[in-house]
Amino acid sequence: LRSTLSYQPFIGGQSPLFADYIVFGALQWARIASPYRLLDDSDAVAQWLERCLDLHDGLGRKVAAAV
């Protein structure tokens, strides 16, 4: 995943595909269920997750993260 995201913004290329949403779902669950920080901000997967959270007018961000 890191390798793929090092040269394109989404798993699917320039825009998200079903695979992006599947992986996002798992990481979104971890984001809202646990206060433990899984990824460093500089990680390509963390940056991809931020892009996914911004999709659909930031719908993913509207779900509060665990604190």
PyMOL Python script that loads the backbone (N, CA, C, O; Angstrom):
from pymol import cmd

cmd.read_pdbstr("""\
ATOM      1  N   LEU A   1       0.829  -1.187   0.000  1.00  0.00           N
ATOM      2  CA  LEU A   1       0.000   0.000   0.000  1.00  0.00           C
ATOM      3  C   LEU A   1       0.873   1.251   0.000  1.00  0.00           C
ATOM      4  O   LEU A   1       0.644   2.177  -0.779  1.00  0.00           O
ATOM      5  N   ARG A   2       1.869   1.272   0.873  1.00  0.00           N
ATOM      6  CA  ARG A   2       2.763   2.435   0.906  1.00  0.00           C
ATOM      7  C   ARG A   2       3.464   2.653  -0.429  1.00  0.00           C
ATOM      8  O   ARG A   2       3.611   3.783  -0.893  1.00  0.00           O
ATOM      9  N   SER A   3       3.884   1.572  -1.024  1.00  0.00           N
ATOM     10  CA  SER A   3       4.573   1.678  -2.306  1.00  0.00           C
ATOM     11  C   SER A   3       3.653   2.289  -3.362  1.00  0.00           C
ATOM     12  O   SER A   3       4.053   3.204  -4.082  1.00  0.00           O
ATOM     13  N   THR A   4       2.442   1.792  -3.452  1.00  0.00           N
ATOM     14  CA  THR A   4       1.477   2.318  -4.427  1.00  0.00           C
ATOM     15  C   THR A   4       1.192   3.786  -4.176  1.00  0.00           C
ATOM     16  O   THR A   4       1.158   4.590  -5.107  1.00  0.00           O
ATOM     17  N   LEU A   5       0.986   4.132  -2.913  1.00  0.00           N
ATOM     18  CA  LEU A   5       0.633   5.515  -2.579  1.00  0.00           C
ATOM     19  C   LEU A   5       1.819   6.468  -2.657  1.00  0.00           C
ATOM     20  O   LEU A   5       1.645   7.681  -2.534  1.00  0.00           O
ATOM     21  N   SER A   6       3.007   5.942  -2.857  1.00  0.00           N
ATOM     22  CA  SER A   6       4.164   6.816  -3.016  1.00  0.00           C
ATOM     23  C   SER A   6       4.212   7.454  -4.401  1.00  0.00           C
ATOM     24  O   SER A   6       4.930   8.434  -4.600  1.00  0.00           O
ATOM     25  N   TYR A   7       3.454   6.912  -5.368  1.00  0.00           N
ATOM     26  CA  TYR A   7       3.483   7.486  -6.718  1.00  0.00           C
ATOM     27  C   TYR A   7       2.103   7.834  -7.284  1.00  0.00           C
ATOM     28  O   TYR A   7       2.003   8.303  -8.418  1.00  0.00           O
ATOM     29  N   GLN A   8       1.041   7.610  -6.508  1.00  0.00           N
ATOM     30  CA  GLN A   8      -0.291   8.036  -6.944  1.00  0.00           C
ATOM     31  C   GLN A   8      -1.144   8.349  -5.726  1.00  0.00           C
ATOM     32  O   GLN A   8      -0.924   7.769  -4.663  1.00  0.00           O
ATOM     33  N   PRO A   9      -2.110   9.246  -5.851  1.00  0.00           N
ATOM     34  CA  PRO A   9      -2.855   9.721  -4.680  1.00  0.00           C
ATOM     35  C   PRO A   9      -3.829   8.712  -4.075  1.00  0.00           C
ATOM     36  O   PRO A   9      -4.152   8.809  -2.891  1.00  0.00           O
ATOM     37  N   PHE A  10      -4.301   7.753  -4.859  1.00  0.00           N
ATOM     38  CA  PHE A  10      -5.235   6.747  -4.359  1.00  0.00           C
ATOM     39  C   PHE A  10      -4.804   5.376  -4.851  1.00  0.00           C
ATOM     40  O   PHE A  10      -4.030   5.271  -5.802  1.00  0.00           O
ATOM     41  N   ILE A  11      -5.297   4.332  -4.216  1.00  0.00           N
ATOM     42  CA  ILE A  11      -4.988   2.977  -4.664  1.00  0.00           C
ATOM     43  C   ILE A  11      -5.412   2.828  -6.116  1.00  0.00           C
ATOM     44  O   ILE A  11      -4.735   2.171  -6.907  1.00  0.00           O
ATOM     45  N   GLY A  12      -6.540   3.444  -6.462  1.00  0.00           N
ATOM     46  CA  GLY A  12      -7.065   3.365  -7.822  1.00  0.00           C
ATOM     47  C   GLY A  12      -6.420   4.303  -8.815  1.00  0.00           C
ATOM     48  O   GLY A  12      -6.805   4.306  -9.984  1.00  0.00           O
ATOM     49  N   GLY A  13      -5.467   5.086  -8.402  1.00  0.00           N
ATOM     50  CA  GLY A  13      -4.818   6.035  -9.315  1.00  0.00           C
ATOM     51  C   GLY A  13      -5.110   7.467  -8.930  1.00  0.00           C
ATOM     52  O   GLY A  13      -4.884   7.862  -7.786  1.00  0.00           O
ATOM     53  N   GLN A  14      -5.611   8.250  -9.872  1.00  0.00           N
ATOM     54  CA  GLN A  14      -5.867   9.665  -9.611  1.00  0.00           C
ATOM     55  C   GLN A  14      -7.161   9.903  -8.856  1.00  0.00           C
ATOM     56  O   GLN A  14      -7.365  10.986  -8.308  1.00  0.00           O
ATOM     57  N   SER A  15      -8.031   8.916  -8.817  1.00  0.00           N
ATOM     58  CA  SER A  15      -9.281   9.039  -8.070  1.00  0.00           C
ATOM     59  C   SER A  15      -9.551   7.714  -7.360  1.00  0.00           C
ATOM     60  O   SER A  15      -9.061   6.670  -7.789  1.00  0.00           O
ATOM     61  N   PRO A  16     -10.321   7.752  -6.284  1.00  0.00           N
ATOM     62  CA  PRO A  16     -10.548   6.537  -5.506  1.00  0.00           C
ATOM     63  C   PRO A  16     -11.416   5.517  -6.237  1.00  0.00           C
ATOM     64  O   PRO A  16     -12.325   5.860  -6.993  1.00  0.00           O
ATOM     65  N   LEU A  17     -11.100   4.265  -5.982  1.00  0.00           N
ATOM     66  CA  LEU A  17     -11.894   3.143  -6.484  1.00  0.00           C
ATOM     67  C   LEU A  17     -12.404   2.344  -5.283  1.00  0.00           C
ATOM     68  O   LEU A  17     -12.142   2.707  -4.136  1.00  0.00           O
ATOM     69  N   PHE A  18     -13.123   1.272  -5.545  1.00  0.00           N
ATOM     70  CA  PHE A  18     -13.682   0.447  -4.491  1.00  0.00           C
ATOM     71  C   PHE A  18     -12.609   0.024  -3.482  1.00  0.00           C
ATOM     72  O   PHE A  18     -12.860   0.034  -2.277  1.00  0.00           O
ATOM     73  N   ALA A  19     -11.428  -0.343  -3.957  1.00  0.00           N
ATOM     74  CA  ALA A  19     -10.345  -0.767  -3.068  1.00  0.00           C
ATOM     75  C   ALA A  19      -9.989   0.318  -2.056  1.00  0.00           C
ATOM     76  O   ALA A  19      -9.697   0.012  -0.900  1.00  0.00           O
ATOM     77  N   ASP A  20     -10.010   1.570  -2.475  1.00  0.00           N
ATOM     78  CA  ASP A  20      -9.725   2.673  -1.553  1.00  0.00           C
ATOM     79  C   ASP A  20     -10.761   2.705  -0.422  1.00  0.00           C
ATOM     80  O   ASP A  20     -10.410   2.883   0.745  1.00  0.00           O
ATOM     81  N   TYR A  21     -12.011   2.535  -0.771  1.00  0.00           N
ATOM     82  CA  TYR A  21     -13.071   2.591   0.228  1.00  0.00           C
ATOM     83  C   TYR A  21     -13.008   1.407   1.189  1.00  0.00           C
ATOM     84  O   TYR A  21     -13.312   1.560   2.372  1.00  0.00           O
ATOM     85  N   ILE A  22     -12.624   0.245   0.708  1.00  0.00           N
ATOM     86  CA  ILE A  22     -12.496  -0.932   1.576  1.00  0.00           C
ATOM     87  C   ILE A  22     -11.395  -0.710   2.608  1.00  0.00           C
ATOM     88  O   ILE A  22     -11.617  -0.916   3.801  1.00  0.00           O
ATOM     89  N   VAL A  23     -10.227  -0.298   2.171  1.00  0.00           N
ATOM     90  CA  VAL A  23      -9.114  -0.057   3.100  1.00  0.00           C
ATOM     91  C   VAL A  23      -9.446   1.121   4.011  1.00  0.00           C
ATOM     92  O   VAL A  23      -9.156   1.080   5.207  1.00  0.00           O
ATOM     93  N   PHE A  24     -10.050   2.165   3.460  1.00  0.00           N
ATOM     94  CA  PHE A  24     -10.443   3.311   4.277  1.00  0.00           C
ATOM     95  C   PHE A  24     -11.371   2.883   5.406  1.00  0.00           C
ATOM     96  O   PHE A  24     -11.229   3.357   6.533  1.00  0.00           O
ATOM     97  N   GLY A  25     -12.315   1.998   5.122  1.00  0.00           N
ATOM     98  CA  GLY A  25     -13.255   1.543   6.140  1.00  0.00           C
ATOM     99  C   GLY A  25     -12.553   0.931   7.338  1.00  0.00           C
ATOM    100  O   GLY A  25     -12.932   1.189   8.481  1.00  0.00           O
ATOM    101  N   ALA A  26     -11.548   0.133   7.089  1.00  0.00           N
ATOM    102  CA  ALA A  26     -10.795  -0.481   8.191  1.00  0.00           C
ATOM    103  C   ALA A  26     -10.047   0.572   9.006  1.00  0.00           C
ATOM    104  O   ALA A  26     -10.050   0.523  10.236  1.00  0.00           O
ATOM    105  N   LEU A  27      -9.414   1.514   8.331  1.00  0.00           N
ATOM    106  CA  LEU A  27      -8.665   2.543   9.047  1.00  0.00           C
ATOM    107  C   LEU A  27      -9.587   3.557   9.714  1.00  0.00           C
ATOM    108  O   LEU A  27      -9.249   4.100  10.766  1.00  0.00           O
ATOM    109  N   GLN A  28     -10.729   3.816   9.123  1.00  0.00           N
ATOM    110  CA  GLN A  28     -11.705   4.713   9.746  1.00  0.00           C
ATOM    111  C   GLN A  28     -12.212   4.083  11.044  1.00  0.00           C
ATOM    112  O   GLN A  28     -12.371   4.772  12.052  1.00  0.00           O
ATOM    113  N   TRP A  29     -12.463   2.782  11.017  1.00  0.00           N
ATOM    114  CA  TRP A  29     -12.901   2.092  12.227  1.00  0.00           C
ATOM    115  C   TRP A  29     -11.851   2.265  13.326  1.00  0.00           C
ATOM    116  O   TRP A  29     -12.193   2.588  14.464  1.00  0.00           O
ATOM    117  N   ALA A  30     -10.584   2.055  12.993  1.00  0.00           N
ATOM    118  CA  ALA A  30      -9.508   2.216  13.972  1.00  0.00           C
ATOM    119  C   ALA A  30      -9.447   3.663  14.464  1.00  0.00           C
ATOM    120  O   ALA A  30      -9.214   3.901  15.649  1.00  0.00           O
ATOM    121  N   ARG A  31      -9.651   4.612  13.583  1.00  0.00           N
ATOM    122  CA  ARG A  31      -9.603   6.040  13.937  1.00  0.00           C
ATOM    123  C   ARG A  31     -10.683   6.407  14.951  1.00  0.00           C
ATOM    124  O   ARG A  31     -10.434   7.190  15.868  1.00  0.00           O
ATOM    125  N   ILE A  32     -11.891   5.840  14.788  1.00  0.00           N
ATOM    126  CA  ILE A  32     -12.979   6.238  15.681  1.00  0.00           C
ATOM    127  C   ILE A  32     -13.098   5.349  16.915  1.00  0.00           C
ATOM    128  O   ILE A  32     -13.761   5.727  17.881  1.00  0.00           O
ATOM    129  N   ALA A  33     -12.469   4.178  16.900  1.00  0.00           N
ATOM    130  CA  ALA A  33     -12.612   3.240  18.017  1.00  0.00           C
ATOM    131  C   ALA A  33     -11.465   3.296  19.022  1.00  0.00           C
ATOM    132  O   ALA A  33     -11.619   2.852  20.160  1.00  0.00           O
ATOM    133  N   SER A  34     -10.342   3.826  18.623  1.00  0.00           N
ATOM    134  CA  SER A  34      -9.172   3.793  19.498  1.00  0.00           C
ATOM    135  C   SER A  34      -8.470   5.144  19.534  1.00  0.00           C
ATOM    136  O   SER A  34      -8.318   5.795  18.500  1.00  0.00           O
ATOM    137  N   PRO A  35      -8.045   5.562  20.713  1.00  0.00           N
ATOM    138  CA  PRO A  35      -7.283   6.809  20.792  1.00  0.00           C
ATOM    139  C   PRO A  35      -5.819   6.631  20.365  1.00  0.00           C
ATOM    140  O   PRO A  35      -5.093   7.616  20.225  1.00  0.00           O
ATOM    141  N   TYR A  36      -5.387   5.393  20.160  1.00  0.00           N
ATOM    142  CA  TYR A  36      -4.014   5.119  19.752  1.00  0.00           C
ATOM    143  C   TYR A  36      -3.779   5.615  18.332  1.00  0.00           C
ATOM    144  O   TYR A  36      -4.560   5.319  17.429  1.00  0.00           O
ATOM    145  N   ARG A  37      -2.725   6.354  18.141  1.00  0.00           N
ATOM    146  CA  ARG A  37      -2.375   6.891  16.825  1.00  0.00           C
ATOM    147  C   ARG A  37      -1.644   5.820  16.024  1.00  0.00           C
ATOM    148  O   ARG A  37      -0.562   5.383  16.414  1.00  0.00           O
ATOM    149  N   LEU A  38      -2.224   5.400  14.915  1.00  0.00           N
ATOM    150  CA  LEU A  38      -1.668   4.293  14.139  1.00  0.00           C
ATOM    151  C   LEU A  38      -0.535   4.686  13.213  1.00  0.00           C
ATOM    152  O   LEU A  38       0.396   3.908  13.005  1.00  0.00           O
ATOM    153  N   LEU A  39      -0.601   5.886  12.653  1.00  0.00           N
ATOM    154  CA  LEU A  39       0.343   6.280  11.611  1.00  0.00           C
ATOM    155  C   LEU A  39       0.946   7.650  11.901  1.00  0.00           C
ATOM    156  O   LEU A  39       0.289   8.541  12.437  1.00  0.00           O
ATOM    157  N   ASP A  40       2.199   7.787  11.534  1.00  0.00           N
ATOM    158  CA  ASP A  40       2.870   9.075  11.624  1.00  0.00           C
ATOM    159  C   ASP A  40       2.374   9.977  10.490  1.00  0.00           C
ATOM    160  O   ASP A  40       2.064   9.490   9.403  1.00  0.00           O
ATOM    161  N   ASP A  41       2.300  11.266  10.734  1.00  0.00           N
ATOM    162  CA  ASP A  41       1.799  12.215   9.722  1.00  0.00           C
ATOM    163  C   ASP A  41       2.563  12.152   8.399  1.00  0.00           C
ATOM    164  O   ASP A  41       1.995  12.439   7.346  1.00  0.00           O
ATOM    165  N   SER A  42       3.830  11.783   8.442  1.00  0.00           N
ATOM    166  CA  SER A  42       4.646  11.748   7.228  1.00  0.00           C
ATOM    167  C   SER A  42       4.463  10.460   6.425  1.00  0.00           C
ATOM    168  O   SER A  42       4.964  10.354   5.306  1.00  0.00           O
ATOM    169  N   ASP A  43       3.764   9.499   6.976  1.00  0.00           N
ATOM    170  CA  ASP A  43       3.533   8.215   6.314  1.00  0.00           C
ATOM    171  C   ASP A  43       2.613   8.403   5.102  1.00  0.00           C
ATOM    172  O   ASP A  43       1.619   9.125   5.186  1.00  0.00           O
ATOM    173  N   ALA A  44       2.932   7.767   3.995  1.00  0.00           N
ATOM    174  CA  ALA A  44       2.120   7.877   2.772  1.00  0.00           C
ATOM    175  C   ALA A  44       0.694   7.382   3.008  1.00  0.00           C
ATOM    176  O   ALA A  44      -0.252   7.915   2.428  1.00  0.00           O
ATOM    177  N   VAL A  45       0.537   6.374   3.849  1.00  0.00           N
ATOM    178  CA  VAL A  45      -0.801   5.854   4.146  1.00  0.00           C
ATOM    179  C   VAL A  45      -1.589   6.878   4.958  1.00  0.00           C
ATOM    180  O   VAL A  45      -2.788   7.046   4.734  1.00  0.00           O
ATOM    181  N   ALA A  46      -0.939   7.564   5.893  1.00  0.00           N
ATOM    182  CA  ALA A  46      -1.611   8.605   6.681  1.00  0.00           C
ATOM    183  C   ALA A  46      -2.060   9.747   5.779  1.00  0.00           C
ATOM    184  O   ALA A  46      -3.158  10.276   5.953  1.00  0.00           O
ATOM    185  N   GLN A  47      -1.235  10.128   4.832  1.00  0.00           N
ATOM    186  CA  GLN A  47      -1.607  11.204   3.904  1.00  0.00           C
ATOM    187  C   GLN A  47      -2.763  10.777   3.010  1.00  0.00           C
ATOM    188  O   GLN A  47      -3.647  11.578   2.709  1.00  0.00           O
ATOM    189  N   TRP A  48      -2.758   9.525   2.590  1.00  0.00           N
ATOM    190  CA  TRP A  48      -3.873   8.978   1.805  1.00  0.00           C
ATOM    191  C   TRP A  48      -5.153   8.985   2.646  1.00  0.00           C
ATOM    192  O   TRP A  48      -6.221   9.351   2.154  1.00  0.00           O
ATOM    193  N   LEU A  49      -5.041   8.577   3.922  1.00  0.00           N
ATOM    194  CA  LEU A  49      -6.201   8.575   4.810  1.00  0.00           C
ATOM    195  C   LEU A  49      -6.780   9.982   4.934  1.00  0.00           C
ATOM    196  O   LEU A  49      -8.000  10.146   4.944  1.00  0.00           O
ATOM    197  N   GLU A  50      -5.937  10.982   5.026  1.00  0.00           N
ATOM    198  CA  GLU A  50      -6.408  12.367   5.092  1.00  0.00           C
ATOM    199  C   GLU A  50      -7.173  12.736   3.816  1.00  0.00           C
ATOM    200  O   GLU A  50      -8.207  13.401   3.878  1.00  0.00           O
ATOM    201  N   ARG A  51      -6.659  12.302   2.662  1.00  0.00           N
ATOM    202  CA  ARG A  51      -7.375  12.568   1.404  1.00  0.00           C
ATOM    203  C   ARG A  51      -8.730  11.874   1.394  1.00  0.00           C
ATOM    204  O   ARG A  51      -9.722  12.436   0.930  1.00  0.00           O
ATOM    205  N   CYS A  52      -8.766  10.656   1.906  1.00  0.00           N
ATOM    206  CA  CYS A  52     -10.041   9.923   1.963  1.00  0.00           C
ATOM    207  C   CYS A  52     -11.020  10.601   2.915  1.00  0.00           C
ATOM    208  O   CYS A  52     -12.216  10.656   2.630  1.00  0.00           O
ATOM    209  N   LEU A  53     -10.536  11.112   4.031  1.00  0.00           N
ATOM    210  CA  LEU A  53     -11.403  11.812   4.976  1.00  0.00           C
ATOM    211  C   LEU A  53     -12.003  13.065   4.345  1.00  0.00           C
ATOM    212  O   LEU A  53     -13.080  13.505   4.747  1.00  0.00           O
ATOM    213  N   ASP A  54     -11.319  13.637   3.367  1.00  0.00           N
ATOM    214  CA  ASP A  54     -11.804  14.842   2.689  1.00  0.00           C
ATOM    215  C   ASP A  54     -12.801  14.548   1.570  1.00  0.00           C
ATOM    216  O   ASP A  54     -13.467  15.461   1.081  1.00  0.00           O
ATOM    217  N   LEU A  55     -12.912  13.281   1.160  1.00  0.00           N
ATOM    218  CA  LEU A  55     -13.835  12.933   0.076  1.00  0.00           C
ATOM    219  C   LEU A  55     -15.279  13.226   0.467  1.00  0.00           C
ATOM    220  O   LEU A  55     -15.630  13.220   1.646  1.00  0.00           O
ATOM    221  N   HIS A  56     -16.084  13.475  -0.513  1.00  0.00           N
ATOM    222  CA  HIS A  56     -17.528  13.702  -0.323  1.00  0.00           C
ATOM    223  C   HIS A  56     -17.788  14.813   0.695  1.00  0.00           C
ATOM    224  O   HIS A  56     -18.557  14.660   1.644  1.00  0.00           O
ATOM    225  N   ASP A  57     -17.109  15.943   0.451  1.00  0.00           N
ATOM    226  CA  ASP A  57     -17.255  17.126   1.311  1.00  0.00           C
ATOM    227  C   ASP A  57     -16.891  16.853   2.765  1.00  0.00           C
ATOM    228  O   ASP A  57     -17.495  17.418   3.677  1.00  0.00           O
ATOM    229  N   GLY A  58     -15.893  15.978   2.986  1.00  0.00           N
ATOM    230  CA  GLY A  58     -15.396  15.722   4.329  1.00  0.00           C
ATOM    231  C   GLY A  58     -16.313  14.844   5.175  1.00  0.00           C
ATOM    232  O   GLY A  58     -16.280  14.920   6.403  1.00  0.00           O
ATOM    233  N   LEU A  59     -17.114  14.032   4.544  1.00  0.00           N
ATOM    234  CA  LEU A  59     -18.055  13.181   5.269  1.00  0.00           C
ATOM    235  C   LEU A  59     -17.356  12.304   6.317  1.00  0.00           C
ATOM    236  O   LEU A  59     -17.873  12.131   7.420  1.00  0.00           O
ATOM    237  N   GLY A  60     -16.202  11.759   5.981  1.00  0.00           N
ATOM    238  CA  GLY A  60     -15.462  10.907   6.915  1.00  0.00           C
ATOM    239  C   GLY A  60     -15.006  11.650   8.155  1.00  0.00           C
ATOM    240  O   GLY A  60     -14.903  11.056   9.229  1.00  0.00           O
ATOM    241  N   ARG A  61     -14.733  12.929   8.027  1.00  0.00           N
ATOM    242  CA  ARG A  61     -14.293  13.730   9.174  1.00  0.00           C
ATOM    243  C   ARG A  61     -15.435  14.051  10.140  1.00  0.00           C
ATOM    244  O   ARG A  61     -15.197  14.401  11.295  1.00  0.00           O
ATOM    245  N   LYS A  62     -16.649  13.932   9.670  1.00  0.00           N
ATOM    246  CA  LYS A  62     -17.798  14.266  10.520  1.00  0.00           C
ATOM    247  C   LYS A  62     -18.017  13.219  11.614  1.00  0.00           C
ATOM    248  O   LYS A  62     -18.754  13.466  12.568  1.00  0.00           O
ATOM    249  N   VAL A  63     -17.390  12.071  11.483  1.00  0.00           N
ATOM    250  CA  VAL A  63     -17.433  11.046  12.528  1.00  0.00           C
ATOM    251  C   VAL A  63     -16.293  11.343  13.490  1.00  0.00           C
ATOM    252  O   VAL A  63     -15.124  11.327  13.103  1.00  0.00           O
ATOM    253  N   ALA A  64     -16.630  11.610  14.725  1.00  0.00           N
ATOM    254  CA  ALA A  64     -15.625  12.009  15.719  1.00  0.00           C
ATOM    255  C   ALA A  64     -14.609  10.883  15.957  1.00  0.00           C
ATOM    256  O   ALA A  64     -14.967   9.709  16.060  1.00  0.00           O
ATOM    257  N   ALA A  65     -13.363  11.266  16.040  1.00  0.00           N
ATOM    258  CA  ALA A  65     -12.290  10.310  16.349  1.00  0.00           C
ATOM    259  C   ALA A  65     -12.262  10.067  17.855  1.00  0.00           C
ATOM    260  O   ALA A  65     -12.684  10.910  18.646  1.00  0.00           O
ATOM    261  N   ALA A  66     -11.758   8.902  18.226  1.00  0.00           N
ATOM    262  CA  ALA A  66     -11.609   8.586  19.645  1.00  0.00           C
ATOM    263  C   ALA A  66     -10.580   9.535  20.263  1.00  0.00           C
ATOM    264  O   ALA A  66      -9.632   9.957  19.601  1.00  0.00           O
ATOM    265  N   VAL A  67     -10.776   9.855  21.511  1.00  0.00           N
ATOM    266  CA  VAL A  67      -9.827  10.731  22.215  1.00  0.00           C
ATOM    267  C   VAL A  67      -9.198  10.060  23.389  1.00  0.00           C
ATOM    268  O   VAL A  67      -8.380  10.666  24.081  1.00  0.00           O
TER     269      VAL A  67
END
""", "prot")
cmd.dss("prot")
cmd.show_as("cartoon", "prot")
cmd.util.cbc("prot")
cmd.orient("prot")
